[in-house]
Structures are given as C-alpha cells and as structure tokens.
Amino acid sequence: MSVMWNLIGVGLMSIGQPPLGNSASIAVVVIMLALALTLVLTVNRVRWLYSTATGVLTLGCLMALYTAFTGAAELWPSNYFRIFGALINVLGLAGFGLACKLIISQSKLS
C-alpha cells in the first residue's frame, strides 16, 4: 500500500498537484519494493534478514505515524488522507507484530 501511495503521489506531483501525503518519492518506492522482496524471499529461511527488513519497515511506519499526528495539516490534501495514511501505517505495525510472533514461535520450536 505504501508503494501505491507513493506512486500516486509522484504521479500527482508530475502534473503539478500536491501528493496524497506530506511527500512522495520514487526512491521510497524502490526501497519499499526491495524490502518487500526481501521479506518474501527470506521468510522461514533467513530469520535475521527477515527481522532486519521488518524492523526497517517498522521504523518507517513509526516515522510516518509521527508525522501524521504532528505534521502541519496543509501537508495533506485533506484530513481524510492524513487519517488514511496513518491507518496504512498501523497495518504495517500489525504486520511487524505478526512477524515477531512468527519468529518467536519458530525459535521456540527449534
């Protein structure tokens, strides 16, 4: 969802419109896709790399949530986009929680 959010934002910026959130970047799209690919390729294989990628994504979620609640309102086209962006990042944090649960439960089985 973050990749789509940034792609839409970059597209809007290219036609002179404001992005959906406080920023949008192709660099973020590339990084998010690389981390997503890392997650897919390392789940149940390379726990430390999976954990690292999940941790990096979690830091990104936390930064975005912080900005959503403390950033100036004019950084978003409307309050709806601010709330929706925050909810996307809450889903990311839920994913982090599930990843931690997976890693802990598998390490107990080993």
N, C-alpha and C positions, 0 to 999 in steps of 0.2 A: 504494500500500500504506500509505503514511503517513496518507493521508486516512481510509482504513478503520480503521486502528489508532486514530486519534484519535476517530472517530465511535463506535467500540465503547467506548472509554474514557469518553467523555462519557455514553453510554447507561448504562454501569455506574455512573458517579458519580450519575446521576439517580435510581437505585434504591438508593443508599446503599452501593454496593460500591466497592472500590478500582479505579482504572483499570488497564489492562494494563501500563503503564509508570509512570514517575515522575510523569507529568502527562498531561492531555488537555484540549483546548481547541477550541471552535468557531472561535475566531479563527484558530488554526493551520489548521483545515480550510479556511477561506475563503482564507487566504493561499496554501496549497498548491494549491488549485484554480485560483486566479488565476495562479500561476506555471506550472502545468501548461498552462493555456490559452495563456499567453504562449509557452511552448515550442512548442506545436502550431502556433500562428499565425505564428511568426517563423522557424521552421526553413527554411533555404535562402532566406530573404527579407531579414531584418534581423539580420545577424550580431552586431552589438554588443548588441542587446536579448536575443537568444538566449543570448549569452555571459554577460550580466549575470544573467539569470534562472537559468542553470545555476550560476553562481558563488554566488548566494544560496542555492540548494538545497544546494550542496556545503557551505557553511558550516553549514547546519542539520544535515546528515549528520554532519559532524565534531563538532559540539557534542553531538549525541545519542550518538555513539560514545564520546566522552569521558565523558559521564555514565554510560553503560552500564558502563564499566570502573572508574570512580572513585566512583560514587554508592553510597550505603548500600544494602545488599541488601534492606532492608524497603521500598524504593521500588517494588519489583516484586512481584506475587503469588507468583512462584516464579523460580528461576534460569532455567528454560526460557524464560520471557517476556523476561528480560533478554538472553539469547543470541539469541532470535528477533528481538527489536527491533534488536540490533546487526547481525544479518545483513541485515535490511531496509535498513539504512543503508549497509552495504557494497555492496549492489546499487545504491544511489543514487550512491555514489562510482564504481562501474564505469560508470554512465551518464554521469557527468561526464567520465571518461576517454574514452569513445566520442565525446562531444560535442566535446572538444578535438581528437581525431583528425580528426573531420569538418571542423571549422573550419580546422585547419591544412592538411589535404589540399585543401580547396577554395580556400584563399588561394594555394596553390602553383600551382593550375591557372589562376588569374586572371591 
